[in-house]
Amino acid sequence: MTTIIDELKESHLRSVLKALSWRVIATFTTAVIAFLITGEIDTAILIGAIEFVAKMFLYYMHERAWQLVPRGTIRNLKNAL
């Protein structure tokens, strides 16, 4: 039996797809900035590649960590203050 809470949780695949789509946009921006600063395309691509992998992993872990926090927890804490 699934509950409404279960239906609101994101799947692992959705978290991965969100991380990937955002990383493409953010990495392109990082590579352009790196190129503008260094003037070297090889360096810009290397920086972009490292940033892509590292931040996609960190974003995914962040998303999954938030899935461990029951919905309404933050609202309940705010209301308790």
C-alpha positions as CSV (number, residue, x, y, z in Angstrom):
1,M,0.0,0.0,0.0
2,T,1.4,3.4,-1.0
3,T,0.7,6.5,0.9
4,I,0.4,10.1,-0.5
5,I,3.9,10.7,1.1
6,D,5.3,7.9,-1.0
7,E,3.8,9.3,-4.1
8,L,5.4,12.7,-3.5
9,K,8.9,11.3,-3.1
10,E,11.1,11.6,-6.1
11,S,12.5,8.5,-7.6
12,H,16.2,7.9,-7.9
13,L,15.9,8.2,-11.7
14,R,14.2,11.6,-11.4
15,S,16.9,12.8,-9.1
16,V,19.6,11.7,-11.5
17,L,17.9,13.3,-14.5
18,K,17.5,16.6,-12.6
19,A,21.1,16.5,-11.6
20,L,22.3,15.8,-15.2
21,S,20.2,18.5,-16.8
22,W,21.3,21.1,-14.3
23,R,25.0,20.0,-14.6
24,V,25.0,20.5,-18.4
25,I,23.8,24.1,-18.0
26,A,26.1,24.9,-15.0
27,T,29.2,23.2,-16.5
28,F,28.8,25.1,-19.8
29,T,28.7,28.3,-17.7
30,T,31.8,27.3,-15.7
31,A,33.7,26.3,-18.9
32,V,32.9,29.6,-20.5
33,I,34.1,31.6,-17.4
34,A,37.2,29.4,-17.2
35,F,38.0,30.1,-20.8
36,L,37.4,33.9,-20.4
37,I,39.8,33.9,-17.5
38,T,42.5,31.6,-18.8
39,G,42.2,32.1,-22.5
40,E,42.9,28.3,-22.8
41,I,40.3,26.0,-24.2
42,D,42.0,22.9,-22.8
43,T,42.1,24.2,-19.3
44,A,38.5,25.4,-19.6
45,I,37.3,21.9,-20.7
46,L,39.3,20.2,-17.9
47,I,37.8,22.5,-15.3
48,G,34.4,21.9,-16.7
49,A,34.8,18.1,-16.8
50,I,36.0,18.0,-13.1
51,E,33.2,20.3,-12.0
52,F,30.6,18.3,-13.9
53,V,31.4,15.0,-12.2
54,A,32.0,16.3,-8.7
55,K,28.9,18.5,-8.6
56,M,26.6,16.0,-10.2
57,F,27.5,13.5,-7.5
58,L,27.1,16.1,-4.7
59,Y,23.8,17.3,-6.0
60,Y,22.5,13.7,-6.2
61,M,23.6,13.1,-2.6
62,H,22.0,16.3,-1.5
63,E,18.7,15.4,-3.2
64,R,18.7,11.9,-1.6
65,A,19.5,13.3,1.9
66,W,16.5,15.6,1.7
67,Q,14.3,12.5,0.9
68,L,15.2,11.3,4.3
69,V,13.6,14.3,5.9
70,P,9.9,13.7,6.3
71,R,7.7,16.2,4.5
72,G,6.4,18.8,6.9
73,T,9.3,18.6,9.3
74,I,10.6,22.0,8.5
75,R,7.1,23.5,8.7
76,N,6.6,21.8,12.0
77,L,9.9,23.2,13.4
78,K,9.0,26.7,12.2
79,N,5.6,26.5,13.8
80,A,7.1,25.3,17.1
81,L,9.4,28.4,17.3
